[in-house]
Amino acid sequence: MHKALVACRAGVGSSLMLKIKTEQVIKENGFPIQVEHASLDAVPGFDGDLLITLADVAKELESQGLKQTIIGINNIVDKNEIQSKLAGFLNS
Amino acid sequence: MLSEMIKEEFIQLNLEVADWEEAIRRSAEPLLYGGKITAEYIEKIIETSQTLGPYIVVTKHVALPHAPAQFGALDLAMGITTLKTPVKSGNKANDPVKYLFCMSAKDSETHLESMAELVNLLSDHYFYQILDTAQSPMDILEYIIEKE
C-alpha cells in the first residue's frame, strides 16, 4: 500500500477538493493508495511516497529535492487526468 | 451543506473587471462586507497569486480564491462571481477564468461535505449553463439546493 499526501497552500480549499476527487478515482480503480490531506506545511514531515497537488504547486515542490514522487494535477475535476497520473506512478 | 455557506448576497452575476487582480478583489467583496473575512485575507490571496502563481485556478474557467485561515478567515462562507468578460490568470491549462468561488474556512474538516458537493457541481455541465444564464442569484442557489 502506498501513502499519498494531497497538499495545497492553505489546506482548506483546492486540496480538499482534489482529495475528494482522488479518493473517488482510487476507489473506482482499486488503486493501492491511501490518501491524507494537509497544507504544504505538512510536506517536510510526511513519510509516505507520493505527493499530489495542483500543477503549479508541483513545479515548486519539484525544485526542493524531496524524496517523494510528485504528481501535479491541472484540472481537479478531470478523473481521466488523475487516473492516468496515478496509474503512471503505480507502473513506474 | 454547500447552500448553507452561500448567501444570496454573496452571488454576483456578469461583473465587468479589467484584470485578474480585480476579479479576485471583487469576488471577495461580498464576504468582506458580510463579515466573513478581513481585508487582510483578500490582500493575502492577491499577494500569493502574484508571487507563487495562479494556484487557485482549479479547473477550466474556474478559480477558488482562498487563503490559509490564519490570514483572516472569520467564518465559513462561499461567494459566487461570474464575469461578463473572462480574464487570464496565467494558468495555461485552465484560462481564461470566468467563474470565481471565493471561500473562507477556519479548518479543513467542517466543510468537507460542502466541498464534495462543489466538486460534483464543477463536474456537472448543466451547472455552467445555470451560471451563464442565471437572471438572479436565486437561480443559482436554487439549483445548488436542488442538487444537494
gemmi code that builds the backbone of each chain (N, CA, C; Angstrom):
import gemmi

chains = {
    "A": [
        ("MET", (0.838, -1.204, 0.000), (0.000, 0.000, 0.000), (0.872, 1.253, 0.000)),
        ("HIS", (0.602, 2.167, -0.945), (1.339, 3.430, -0.988), (0.624, 4.469, -0.125)),
        ("LYS", (1.390, 5.399, 0.419), (0.804, 6.501, 1.182), (0.992, 7.801, 0.422)),
        ("ALA", (-0.115, 8.494, 0.198), (-0.047, 9.745, -0.548), (-0.538, 10.898, 0.310)),
        ("LEU", (0.057, 12.073, 0.101), (-0.406, 13.291, 0.757), (-0.930, 14.239, -0.321)),
        ("VAL", (-2.183, 14.652, -0.173), (-2.720, 15.688, -1.049), (-2.546, 17.016, -0.331)),
        ("ALA", (-1.798, 17.920, -0.951), (-1.493, 19.170, -0.260), (-1.718, 20.370, -1.166)),
        ("CYS", (-2.171, 21.471, -0.580), (-2.119, 22.756, -1.278), (-1.686, 23.790, -0.259)),
        ("ARG", (-1.584, 25.049, -0.687), (-1.016, 26.047, 0.201), (-1.822, 26.212, 1.477)),
        ("ALA", (-3.134, 26.306, 1.336), (-3.952, 26.599, 2.504), (-4.436, 25.338, 3.202)),
        ("GLY", (-4.695, 24.289, 2.423), (-5.178, 23.051, 3.028), (-6.660, 23.061, 3.344)),
        ("VAL", (-7.378, 24.086, 2.895), (-8.812, 24.132, 3.195), (-9.687, 24.143, 1.942)),
        ("GLY", (-9.094, 24.402, 0.790), (-9.910, 24.573, -0.407), (-9.580, 23.593, -1.507)),
        ("SER", (-8.648, 24.011, -2.391), (-8.347, 23.196, -3.571), (-7.897, 21.794, -3.211)),
        ("SER", (-7.065, 21.665, -2.166), (-6.534, 20.338, -1.858), (-7.624, 19.428, -1.305)),
        ("LEU", (-8.588, 20.027, -0.632), (-9.710, 19.239, -0.124), (-10.521, 18.684, -1.290)),
        ("MET", (-10.751, 19.535, -2.291), (-11.486, 19.087, -3.473), (-10.681, 18.028, -4.227)),
        ("LEU", (-9.378, 18.254, -4.301), (-8.514, 17.296, -5.001), (-8.501, 15.947, -4.276)),
        ("LYS", (-8.518, 15.994, -2.949), (-8.545, 14.757, -2.172), (-9.839, 13.987, -2.433)),
        ("ILE", (-10.955, 14.707, -2.449), (-12.251, 14.060, -2.681), (-12.248, 13.362, -4.041)),
        ("LYS", (-11.762, 14.078, -5.058), (-11.765, 13.517, -6.407), (-10.752, 12.359, -6.521)),
        ("THR", (-9.597, 12.528, -5.901), (-8.572, 11.489, -5.951), (-9.064, 10.206, -5.276)),
        ("GLU", (-9.752, 10.364, -4.152), (-10.280, 9.178, -3.467), (-11.329, 8.457, -4.306)),
        ("GLN", (-12.132, 9.235, -5.043), (-13.116, 8.608, -5.945), (-12.397, 7.765, -6.997)),
        ("VAL", (-11.350, 8.351, -7.582), (-10.603, 7.650, -8.635), (-9.930, 6.389, -8.069)),
        ("ILE", (-9.336, 6.500, -6.881), (-8.647, 5.366, -6.266), (-9.632, 4.231, -5.990)),
        ("LYS", (-10.809, 4.601, -5.478), (-11.835, 3.598, -5.165), (-12.326, 2.905, -6.448)),
        ("GLU", (-12.614, 3.698, -7.461), (-13.150, 3.136, -8.702), (-12.163, 2.198, -9.381)),
        ("ASN", (-10.873, 2.497, -9.217), (-9.855, 1.703, -9.908), (-9.193, 0.672, -8.996)),
        ("GLY", (-9.547, 0.682, -7.729), (-8.932, -0.242, -6.783), (-7.432, -0.035, -6.642)),
        ("PHE", (-6.966, 1.221, -6.755), (-5.534, 1.503, -6.622), (-5.083, 1.302, -5.166)),
        ("PRO", (-3.893, 0.714, -4.935), (-3.400, 0.510, -3.577), (-2.742, 1.775, -3.008)),
        ("ILE", (-3.556, 2.811, -2.837), (-3.029, 4.092, -2.345), (-3.948, 4.610, -1.238)),
        ("GLN", (-3.314, 5.017, -0.123), (-4.025, 5.647, 0.994), (-3.780, 7.132, 0.942)),
        ("VAL", (-4.814, 7.934, 1.145), (-4.653, 9.370, 0.960), (-4.857, 10.150, 2.257)),
        ("GLU", (-3.906, 11.030, 2.552), (-4.072, 12.009, 3.622), (-4.156, 13.383, 2.988)),
        ("HIS", (-4.506, 14.371, 3.799), (-4.722, 15.701, 3.254), (-4.201, 16.754, 4.232)),
        ("ALA", (-3.488, 17.739, 3.742), (-2.952, 18.779, 4.631), (-2.500, 19.985, 3.818)),
        ("SER", (-1.989, 20.989, 4.515), (-1.389, 22.122, 3.817), (0.074, 21.787, 3.518)),
        ("LEU", (0.709, 22.650, 2.756), (2.105, 22.399, 2.368), (3.039, 22.323, 3.578)),
        ("ASP", (2.624, 22.914, 4.701), (3.459, 22.877, 5.905), (3.747, 21.448, 6.349)),
        ("ALA", (2.840, 20.517, 5.972), (2.973, 19.137, 6.423), (3.942, 18.337, 5.555)),
        ("VAL", (4.346, 18.905, 4.416), (5.172, 18.137, 3.475), (6.515, 17.671, 4.075)),
        ("PRO", (7.249, 18.536, 4.783), (8.560, 18.084, 5.309), (8.455, 16.887, 6.255)),
        ("GLY", (7.359, 16.765, 6.998), (7.241, 15.675, 7.958), (6.508, 14.458, 7.430)),
        ("PHE", (6.187, 14.449, 6.157), (5.384, 13.365, 5.590), (6.276, 12.174, 5.224)),
        ("ASP", (5.883, 10.976, 5.691), (6.764, 9.821, 5.472), (6.285, 8.882, 4.364)),
        ("GLY", (5.260, 9.264, 3.612), (4.779, 8.419, 2.516), (5.611, 8.596, 1.263)),
        ("ASP", (5.142, 8.025, 0.153), (5.965, 8.055, -1.061), (5.373, 8.839, -2.228)),
        ("LEU", (4.239, 9.498, -1.994), (3.628, 10.222, -3.109), (3.019, 11.547, -2.629)),
        ("LEU", (3.290, 12.602, -3.375), (2.658, 13.899, -3.106), (1.775, 14.259, -4.289)),
        ("ILE", (0.529, 14.616, -4.000), (-0.397, 15.004, -5.064), (-0.823, 16.440, -4.800)),
        ("THR", (-0.688, 17.295, -5.825), (-1.042, 18.696, -5.633), (-1.428, 19.317, -6.970)),
        ("LEU", (-1.728, 20.605, -6.958), (-2.046, 21.282, -8.210), (-0.760, 21.517, -9.011)),
        ("ALA", (-0.907, 21.605, -10.332), (0.256, 21.602, -11.214), (1.285, 22.680, -10.872)),
        ("ASP", (0.825, 23.898, -10.577), (1.830, 24.953, -10.351), (2.518, 24.804, -8.994)),
        ("VAL", (1.808, 24.216, -8.021), (2.452, 23.920, -6.739), (3.469, 22.793, -6.925)),
        ("ALA", (3.128, 21.842, -7.783), (4.029, 20.712, -8.056), (5.369, 21.201, -8.600)),
        ("LYS", (5.302, 22.208, -9.474), (6.546, 22.751, -10.057), (7.466, 23.269, -8.964)),
        ("GLU", (6.858, 23.939, -7.996), (7.636, 24.491, -6.895), (8.237, 23.373, -6.037)),
        ("LEU", (7.442, 22.336, -5.762), (7.924, 21.235, -4.921), (9.053, 20.471, -5.608)),
        ("GLU", (8.940, 20.374, -6.939), (9.952, 19.611, -7.683), (11.350, 20.204, -7.518)),
        ("SER", (11.402, 21.503, -7.249), (12.711, 22.148, -7.115), (13.296, 21.966, -5.714)),
        ("GLN", (12.563, 21.274, -4.823), (13.019, 21.180, -3.435), (13.762, 19.885, -3.109)),
        ("GLY", (13.928, 19.017, -4.112), (14.673, 17.787, -3.893), (14.041, 16.830, -2.887)),
        ("LEU", (12.727, 16.720, -2.909), (12.034, 15.819, -1.982), (12.182, 14.373, -2.439)),
        ("LYS", (12.065, 13.429, -1.463), (12.253, 12.021, -1.818), (10.998, 11.439, -2.483)),
        ("GLN", (9.844, 12.075, -2.270), (8.605, 11.528, -2.812), (8.433, 11.805, -4.309)),
        ("THR", (7.648, 10.952, -4.951), (7.180, 11.249, -6.304), (6.132, 12.357, -6.197)),
        ("ILE", (6.183, 13.310, -7.118), (5.244, 14.434, -7.083), (4.340, 14.383, -8.306)),
        ("ILE", (3.046, 14.423, -8.064), (2.086, 14.463, -9.165), (1.380, 15.812, -9.128)),
        ("GLY", (1.381, 16.518, -10.245), (0.681, 17.799, -10.344), (-0.549, 17.643, -11.216)),
        ("ILE", (-1.691, 18.071, -10.689), (-2.951, 17.944, -11.428), (-3.364, 19.326, -11.941)),
        ("ASN", (-3.658, 19.408, -13.242), (-4.110, 20.680, -13.821), (-5.577, 20.962, -13.530)),
        ("ASN", (-6.384, 19.902, -13.650), (-7.832, 20.072, -13.587), (-8.391, 19.127, -12.533)),
        ("ILE", (-8.793, 19.673, -11.381), (-9.130, 18.784, -10.262), (-10.431, 18.023, -10.444)),
        ("VAL", (-11.233, 18.362, -11.442), (-12.434, 17.549, -11.638), (-12.276, 16.556, -12.792)),
        ("ASP", (-11.095, 16.507, -13.387), (-10.858, 15.611, -14.523), (-10.357, 14.248, -14.019)),
        ("LYS", (-11.296, 13.297, -13.913), (-10.938, 11.971, -13.402), (-9.911, 11.275, -14.293)),
        ("ASN", (-9.994, 11.510, -15.608), (-9.055, 10.845, -16.521), (-7.620, 11.281, -16.258)),
        ("GLU", (-7.447, 12.585, -16.023), (-6.099, 13.081, -15.744), (-5.568, 12.471, -14.441)),
        ("ILE", (-6.396, 12.458, -13.404), (-5.956, 11.916, -12.110), (-5.661, 10.421, -12.254)),
        ("GLN", (-6.546, 9.729, -12.945), (-6.392, 8.278, -13.105), (-5.100, 7.934, -13.854)),
        ("SER", (-4.844, 8.656, -14.953), (-3.662, 8.288, -15.744), (-2.370, 8.645, -15.001)),
        ("LYS", (-2.394, 9.736, -14.227), (-1.176, 10.102, -13.488), (-0.916, 9.142, -12.317)),
        ("LEU", (-1.987, 8.693, -11.655), (-1.801, 7.712, -10.579), (-1.338, 6.375, -11.155)),
        ("ALA", (-1.914, 5.997, -12.293), (-1.509, 4.736, -12.933), (-0.037, 4.811, -13.327)),
        ("GLY", (0.379, 5.979, -13.827), (1.776, 6.178, -14.195), (2.701, 5.991, -12.995)),
        ("PHE", (2.286, 6.499, -11.855), (3.073, 6.339, -10.620), (3.151, 4.865, -10.221)),
        ("LEU", (2.015, 4.174, -10.277), (1.988, 2.768, -9.845), (2.803, 1.875, -10.781)),
        ("ASN", (2.874, 2.270, -12.045), (3.599, 1.453, -13.025), (5.085, 1.783, -13.100)),
        ("SER", (5.495, 2.836, -12.386), (6.890, 3.268, -12.539), (7.826, 2.433, -11.671)),
    ],
    "B": [
        ("MET", (-23.857, 21.630, 4.528), (-24.278, 21.692, 3.125), (-23.762, 22.962, 2.453)),
        ("LEU", (-23.451, 22.833, 1.179), (-22.876, 23.957, 0.435), (-23.808, 25.174, 0.469)),
        ("SER", (-25.098, 24.937, 0.331), (-26.041, 26.063, 0.286), (-26.058, 26.856, 1.594)),
        ("GLU", (-25.571, 26.236, 2.676), (-25.511, 26.969, 3.945), (-24.304, 27.911, 4.000)),
        ("MET", (-23.303, 27.664, 3.136), (-22.130, 28.550, 3.085), (-22.386, 29.772, 2.206)),
        ("ILE", (-23.328, 29.616, 1.265), (-23.535, 30.648, 0.231), (-24.816, 31.414, 0.514)),
        ("LYS", (-24.682, 32.709, 0.725), (-25.881, 33.530, 0.882), (-26.198, 34.179, -0.456)),
        ("GLU", (-27.468, 34.539, -0.616), (-27.895, 35.179, -1.860), (-27.031, 36.405, -2.170)),
        ("GLU", (-26.724, 37.185, -1.118), (-25.960, 38.423, -1.357), (-24.470, 38.171, -1.631)),
        ("PHE", (-24.035, 36.912, -1.544), (-22.643, 36.581, -1.886), (-22.494, 36.229, -3.368)),
        ("ILE", (-23.624, 36.243, -4.091), (-23.584, 35.850, -5.511), (-23.670, 37.107, -6.385)),
        ("GLN", (-22.721, 37.236, -7.325), (-22.662, 38.402, -8.212), (-22.576, 37.913, -9.652)),
        ("LEU", (-23.447, 38.454, -10.496), (-23.507, 37.965, -11.876), (-22.973, 38.982, -12.875)),
        ("ASN", (-22.217, 38.462, -13.866), (-21.759, 39.271, -15.004), (-21.019, 40.546, -14.618)),
        ("LEU", (-20.100, 40.419, -13.666), (-19.286, 41.572, -13.286), (-18.316, 41.922, -14.409)),
        ("GLU", (-18.062, 43.208, -14.552), (-17.050, 43.642, -15.510), (-15.795, 44.018, -14.747)),
        ("VAL", (-14.697, 43.341, -15.063), (-13.432, 43.642, -14.396), (-12.343, 43.831, -15.445)),
        ("ALA", (-11.286, 44.574, -15.065), (-10.218, 44.886, -16.009), (-9.196, 43.757, -16.093)),
        ("ASP", (-8.938, 43.089, -14.966), (-7.880, 42.082, -14.975), (-8.078, 41.066, -13.852)),
        ("TRP", (-7.134, 40.152, -13.754), (-7.189, 39.042, -12.805), (-7.232, 39.532, -11.364)),
        ("GLU", (-6.383, 40.526, -11.057), (-6.367, 41.020, -9.667), (-7.717, 41.622, -9.283)),
        ("GLU", (-8.283, 42.394, -10.191), (-9.585, 42.994, -9.883), (-10.659, 41.915, -9.745)),
        ("ALA", (-10.541, 40.873, -10.543), (-11.505, 39.770, -10.457), (-11.470, 39.141, -9.064)),
        ("ILE", (-10.259, 38.881, -8.552), (-10.133, 38.288, -7.214), (-10.716, 39.233, -6.165)),
        ("ARG", (-10.314, 40.503, -6.272), (-10.748, 41.511, -5.299), (-12.270, 41.613, -5.241)),
        ("ARG", (-12.874, 41.716, -6.421), (-14.336, 41.893, -6.460), (-15.049, 40.629, -5.996)),
        ("SER", (-14.458, 39.463, -6.313), (-15.109, 38.209, -5.914), (-15.143, 38.066, -4.395)),
        ("ALA", (-14.203, 38.728, -3.717), (-14.107, 38.609, -2.261), (-14.933, 39.662, -1.523)),
        ("GLU", (-15.332, 40.723, -2.229), (-16.023, 41.840, -1.566), (-17.272, 41.443, -0.777)),
        ("PRO", (-18.155, 40.617, -1.349), (-19.362, 40.276, -0.578), (-19.028, 39.574, 0.741)),
        ("LEU", (-17.972, 38.778, 0.771), (-17.600, 38.090, 2.017), (-17.017, 39.093, 3.023)),
        ("LEU", (-16.305, 40.093, 2.492), (-15.766, 41.150, 3.361), (-16.914, 41.937, 3.995)),
        ("TYR", (-17.853, 42.383, 3.166), (-18.984, 43.172, 3.684), (-19.870, 42.331, 4.590)),
        ("GLY", (-19.897, 41.033, 4.350), (-20.721, 40.141, 5.175), (-20.039, 39.721, 6.466)),
        ("GLY", (-18.814, 40.233, 6.704), (-18.124, 39.927, 7.956), (-17.523, 38.525, 8.013)),
        ("LYS", (-17.329, 37.885, 6.853), (-16.809, 36.522, 6.834), (-15.289, 36.473, 6.712)),
        ("ILE", (-14.709, 37.556, 6.180), (-13.251, 37.638, 6.012), (-12.797, 39.058, 6.352)),
        ("THR", (-11.491, 39.207, 6.579), (-10.937, 40.546, 6.793), (-10.330, 41.060, 5.483)),
        ("ALA", (-10.010, 42.359, 5.463), (-9.364, 42.941, 4.283), (-7.992, 42.289, 4.056)),
        ("GLU", (-7.328, 41.922, 5.134), (-6.013, 41.281, 5.042), (-6.100, 39.962, 4.256)),
        ("TYR", (-7.208, 39.253, 4.440), (-7.412, 37.965, 3.757), (-7.347, 38.145, 2.231)),
        ("ILE", (-7.999, 39.219, 1.756), (-8.006, 39.494, 0.310), (-6.590, 39.815, -0.169)),
        ("GLU", (-5.883, 40.645, 0.615), (-4.506, 41.002, 0.225), (-3.619, 39.765, 0.170)),
        ("LYS", (-3.855, 38.835, 1.088), (-3.055, 37.612, 1.120), (-3.287, 36.768, -0.139)),
        ("ILE", (-4.536, 36.670, -0.567), (-4.845, 35.897, -1.781), (-4.121, 36.525, -2.980)),
        ("ILE", (-4.204, 37.859, -3.064), (-3.589, 38.548, -4.202), (-2.070, 38.425, -4.157)),
        ("GLU", (-1.511, 38.629, -2.975), (-0.053, 38.520, -2.819), (0.423, 37.115, -3.229)),
        ("THR", (-0.294, 36.089, -2.756), (0.121, 34.718, -3.067), (-0.018, 34.422, -4.553)),
        ("SER", (-1.098, 34.921, -5.164), (-1.267, 34.608, -6.580), (-0.236, 35.357, -7.423)),
        ("GLN", (0.262, 36.494, -6.915), (1.298, 37.226, -7.658), (2.674, 36.591, -7.480)),
        ("THR", (2.983, 36.156, -6.260), (4.332, 35.652, -6.025), (4.467, 34.180, -6.391)),
        ("LEU", (3.405, 33.418, -6.220), (3.525, 31.969, -6.392), (2.721, 31.411, -7.560)),
        ("GLY", (1.995, 32.276, -8.265), (1.268, 31.790, -9.434), (-0.194, 31.523, -9.147)),
        ("PRO", (-0.936, 31.244, -10.199), (-2.398, 31.139, -10.084), (-2.852, 29.787, -9.540)),
        ("TYR", (-2.394, 29.471, -8.316), (-2.694, 28.156, -7.736), (-4.159, 27.976, -7.400)),
        ("ILE", (-4.931, 29.058, -7.412), (-6.340, 28.933, -7.049), (-7.232, 28.600, -8.237)),
        ("VAL", (-6.622, 28.476, -9.438), (-7.412, 28.105, -10.614), (-7.434, 26.580, -10.676)),
        ("VAL", (-8.602, 25.995, -10.448), (-8.654, 24.569, -10.161), (-9.176, 23.706, -11.302)),
        ("THR", (-9.952, 24.288, -12.195), (-10.421, 23.533, -13.350), (-10.720, 24.555, -14.448)),
        ("LYS", (-11.155, 24.105, -15.606), (-11.307, 25.035, -16.721), (-12.261, 26.177, -16.379)),
        ("HIS", (-11.749, 27.396, -16.478), (-12.521, 28.634, -16.287), (-12.946, 28.904, -14.842)),
        ("VAL", (-12.433, 28.117, -13.896), (-12.894, 28.237, -12.511), (-11.730, 28.541, -11.549)),
        ("ALA", (-11.915, 29.594, -10.731), (-10.945, 29.890, -9.672), (-11.629, 29.791, -8.315)),
        ("LEU", (-10.835, 29.417, -7.325), (-11.338, 29.268, -5.959), (-10.472, 30.148, -5.046)),
        ("PRO", (-10.658, 31.481, -5.123), (-9.800, 32.338, -4.307), (-9.965, 32.035, -2.811)),
        ("HIS", (-8.856, 31.712, -2.155), (-8.882, 31.449, -0.709), (-7.456, 31.514, -0.193)),
        ("ALA", (-7.318, 31.616, 1.110), (-6.001, 31.677, 1.749), (-6.075, 30.881, 3.048)),
        ("PRO", (-4.917, 30.606, 3.662), (-4.946, 29.912, 4.952), (-5.761, 30.692, 5.990)),
        ("ALA", (-6.397, 29.937, 6.874), (-7.350, 30.518, 7.830), (-6.748, 31.642, 8.677)),
        ("GLN", (-5.468, 31.521, 9.019), (-4.889, 32.497, 9.952), (-4.735, 33.893, 9.353)),
        ("PHE", (-4.959, 34.036, 8.048), (-4.835, 35.362, 7.429), (-6.159, 36.109, 7.379)),
        ("GLY", (-7.140, 35.666, 8.136), (-8.366, 36.468, 8.233), (-9.635, 35.791, 7.769)),
        ("ALA", (-9.677, 34.460, 7.811), (-10.933, 33.750, 7.568), (-11.713, 33.768, 8.885)),
        ("LEU", (-12.824, 34.495, 8.917), (-13.559, 34.675, 10.174), (-14.652, 33.629, 10.348)),
        ("ASP", (-15.205, 33.168, 9.234), (-16.349, 32.276, 9.322), (-16.457, 31.507, 7.994)),
        ("LEU", (-17.054, 30.344, 8.058), (-17.220, 29.516, 6.867), (-18.180, 30.196, 5.888)),
        ("ALA", (-17.727, 30.409, 4.653), (-18.594, 31.073, 3.672), (-18.059, 30.873, 2.269)),
        ("MET", (-18.956, 31.002, 1.282), (-18.526, 30.966, -0.111), (-19.355, 31.943, -0.934)),
        ("GLY", (-18.668, 32.637, -1.837), (-19.348, 33.526, -2.765), (-19.216, 32.968, -4.177)),
        ("ILE", (-20.119, 33.395, -5.049), (-20.016, 33.001, -6.460), (-20.049, 34.262, -7.307)),
        ("THR", (-19.031, 34.414, -8.163), (-18.973, 35.566, -9.061), (-18.797, 35.073, -10.486)),
        ("THR", (-19.641, 35.570, -11.393), (-19.411, 35.268, -12.809), (-18.976, 36.563, -13.494)),
        ("LEU", (-18.078, 36.431, -14.463), (-17.548, 37.607, -15.158), (-18.200, 37.762, -16.525)),
        ("LYS", (-18.454, 38.996, -16.877), (-19.009, 39.264, -18.203), (-17.975, 38.905, -19.271)),
        ("THR", (-16.750, 39.359, -19.044), (-15.661, 39.013, -19.951), (-14.596, 38.264, -19.158)),
        ("PRO", (-14.310, 37.000, -19.538), (-13.314, 36.215, -18.796), (-11.941, 36.888, -18.811)),
        ("VAL", (-11.133, 36.623, -17.775), (-9.789, 37.207, -17.687), (-8.730, 36.109, -17.602)),
        ("LYS", (-7.520, 36.459, -18.041), (-6.415, 35.498, -17.969), (-5.738, 35.547, -16.604)),
        ("SER", (-5.470, 34.377, -16.044), (-4.819, 34.300, -14.729), (-3.358, 33.910, -14.846)),
        ("GLY", (-2.987, 33.347, -16.018), (-1.643, 32.812, -16.166), (-1.604, 31.300, -16.001)),
        ("ASN", (-2.726, 30.689, -15.669), (-2.811, 29.234, -15.570), (-3.190, 28.691, -16.958)),
        ("LYS", (-2.162, 28.235, -17.692), (-2.350, 27.903, -19.111), (-3.398, 26.822, -19.339)),
        ("ALA", (-3.432, 25.834, -18.452), (-4.343, 24.700, -18.671), (-5.811, 25.106, -18.545)),
        ("ASN", (-6.085, 26.118, -17.746), (-7.483, 26.400, -17.393), (-7.983, 27.801, -17.733)),
        ("ASP", (-7.128, 28.639, -18.280), (-7.531, 30.000, -18.637), (-8.484, 30.003, -19.828)),
        ("PRO", (-9.282, 31.069, -20.016), (-9.473, 32.202, -19.115), (-10.468, 31.881, -17.998)),
        ("VAL", (-10.371, 32.645, -16.907), (-11.244, 32.430, -15.756), (-12.543, 33.217, -15.933)),
        ("LYS", (-13.631, 32.512, -15.764), (-14.944, 33.168, -15.881), (-15.756, 33.084, -14.586)),
        ("TYR", (-15.462, 32.065, -13.776), (-16.259, 31.852, -12.556), (-15.326, 31.839, -11.347)),
        ("LEU", (-15.655, 32.627, -10.324), (-14.822, 32.653, -9.122), (-15.656, 32.278, -7.897)),
        ("PHE", (-15.167, 31.287, -7.175), (-15.835, 30.851, -5.942), (-14.913, 31.226, -4.775)),
        ("CYS", (-15.051, 32.455, -4.298), (-14.196, 32.901, -3.198), (-14.660, 32.212, -1.921)),
        ("MET", (-13.715, 31.616, -1.193), (-14.158, 30.910, 0.008), (-13.322, 31.232, 1.244)),
        ("SER", (-13.967, 31.035, 2.386), (-13.352, 31.251, 3.678), (-13.693, 30.050, 4.548)),
        ("ALA", (-12.652, 29.459, 5.158), (-12.882, 28.314, 6.047), (-11.883, 28.380, 7.185)),
        ("LYS", (-12.328, 28.041, 8.378), (-11.442, 28.125, 9.538), (-10.679, 26.834, 9.793)),
        ("ASP", (-11.136, 25.750, 9.217), (-10.418, 24.483, 9.346), (-10.718, 23.654, 8.102)),
        ("SER", (-10.169, 22.448, 8.038), (-10.345, 21.668, 6.816), (-11.365, 20.537, 6.990)),
        ("GLU", (-12.067, 20.515, 8.111), (-12.963, 19.385, 8.362), (-14.444, 19.731, 8.235)),
        ("THR", (-14.844, 20.890, 8.806), (-16.281, 21.144, 8.926), (-16.998, 21.288, 7.581)),
        ("HIS", (-16.255, 21.621, 6.522), (-16.924, 21.845, 5.244), (-16.613, 20.757, 4.222)),
        ("LEU", (-16.174, 19.603, 4.715), (-15.806, 18.509, 3.812), (-16.965, 18.126, 2.884)),
        ("GLU", (-18.148, 18.002, 3.494), (-19.328, 17.605, 2.713), (-19.654, 18.670, 1.655)),
        ("SER", (-19.537, 19.949, 2.058), (-19.819, 21.039, 1.118), (-18.845, 21.035, -0.049)),
        ("MET", (-17.567, 20.746, 0.230), (-16.575, 20.739, -0.847), (-16.826, 19.573, -1.793)),
        ("ALA", (-17.314, 18.453, -1.252), (-17.666, 17.329, -2.110), (-18.815, 17.726, -3.037)),
        ("GLU", (-19.761, 18.502, -2.494), (-20.874, 18.971, -3.334), (-20.368, 19.929, -4.412)),
        ("LEU", (-19.397, 20.790, -4.037), (-18.849, 21.719, -5.031), (-18.087, 20.958, -6.130)),
        ("VAL", (-17.333, 19.940, -5.744), (-16.624, 19.126, -6.744), (-17.626, 18.533, -7.735)),
        ("ASN", (-18.721, 18.030, -7.213), (-19.734, 17.453, -8.100), (-20.329, 18.501, -9.024)),
        ("LEU", (-20.596, 19.680, -8.492), (-21.166, 20.750, -9.330), (-20.191, 21.149, -10.435)),
        ("LEU", (-18.894, 21.200, -10.087), (-17.904, 21.617, -11.088), (-17.667, 20.539, -12.142)),
        ("SER", (-18.199, 19.341, -11.896), (-18.121, 18.268, -12.893), (-19.415, 18.184, -13.710)),
        ("ASP", (-20.344, 19.080, -13.413), (-21.703, 18.998, -13.965), (-21.864, 20.070, -15.048)),
        ("HIS", (-21.964, 19.664, -16.313), (-22.042, 20.638, -17.415), (-23.238, 21.575, -17.267)),
        ("TYR", (-24.319, 21.046, -16.745), (-25.532, 21.855, -16.634), (-25.352, 23.004, -15.630)),
        ("PHE", (-24.515, 22.770, -14.622), (-24.256, 23.827, -13.637), (-23.673, 25.075, -14.318)),
        ("TYR", (-22.779, 24.865, -15.303), (-22.172, 26.003, -16.008), (-23.219, 26.748, -16.850)),
        ("GLN", (-24.167, 25.983, -17.375), (-25.258, 26.634, -18.120), (-26.079, 27.510, -17.184)),
        ("ILE", (-26.317, 27.002, -15.975), (-27.062, 27.789, -14.983), (-26.269, 29.060, -14.652)),
        ("LEU", (-24.946, 28.913, -14.458), (-24.117, 30.085, -14.140), (-24.178, 31.113, -15.274)),
        ("ASP", (-24.208, 30.621, -16.523), (-24.205, 31.522, -17.680), (-25.554, 32.189, -17.923)),
        ("THR", (-26.629, 31.517, -17.562), (-27.948, 32.033, -17.950), (-28.756, 32.580, -16.770)),
        ("ALA", (-28.218, 32.459, -15.550), (-28.976, 32.906, -14.376), (-29.365, 34.378, -14.509)),
        ("GLN", (-30.607, 34.672, -14.187), (-31.082, 36.058, -14.197), (-30.921, 36.704, -12.818)),
        ("SER", (-30.834, 35.852, -11.812), (-30.703, 36.365, -10.446), (-29.915, 35.362, -9.613)),
        ("PRO", (-29.323, 35.835, -8.502), (-28.578, 34.916, -7.633), (-29.404, 33.713, -7.190)),
        ("MET", (-30.707, 33.912, -6.995), (-31.536, 32.807, -6.530), (-31.590, 31.655, -7.531)),
        ("ASP", (-31.465, 31.959, -8.824), (-31.478, 30.887, -9.840), (-30.347, 29.899, -9.564)),
        ("ILE", (-29.189, 30.435, -9.164), (-28.026, 29.584, -8.893), (-28.202, 28.858, -7.563)),
        ("LEU", (-28.632, 29.589, -6.565), (-28.799, 28.994, -5.238), (-29.848, 27.869, -5.263)),
        ("GLU", (-30.908, 28.092, -5.998), (-31.958, 27.058, -6.087), (-31.424, 25.795, -6.740)),
        ("TYR", (-30.587, 25.966, -7.757), (-30.017, 24.780, -8.418), (-29.108, 24.019, -7.450)),
        ("ILE", (-28.323, 24.747, -6.680), (-27.416, 24.104, -5.712), (-28.233, 23.335, -4.668)),
        ("ILE", (-29.301, 23.938, -4.185), (-30.154, 23.285, -3.178), (-30.818, 22.039, -3.777)),
        ("GLU", (-31.258, 22.170, -5.015), (-31.912, 21.038, -5.697), (-30.955, 19.847, -5.820)),
        ("LYS", (-29.671, 20.132, -6.006), (-28.689, 19.065, -6.224), (-28.216, 18.420, -4.927)),
        ("GLU", (-28.497, 19.024, -3.789), (-27.994, 18.513, -2.505), (-28.749, 17.263, -2.068)),
    ],
}
model = gemmi.Model(1)
for chain_id, residues in chains.items():
    chain = gemmi.Chain(chain_id)
    for i, (resn, *xyz) in enumerate(residues, 1):
        res = gemmi.Residue()
        res.name, res.seqid = resn, gemmi.SeqId(i, " ")
        for name, pos in zip(("N", "CA", "C"), xyz):
            atom = gemmi.Atom()
            atom.name, atom.element = name, gemmi.Element(name[0])
            atom.pos, atom.b_iso = gemmi.Position(*pos), 0.0
            res.add_atom(atom)
        chain.add_residue(res)
    model.add_chain(chain)
structure = gemmi.Structure()
structure.add_model(model)
structure.setup_entities()
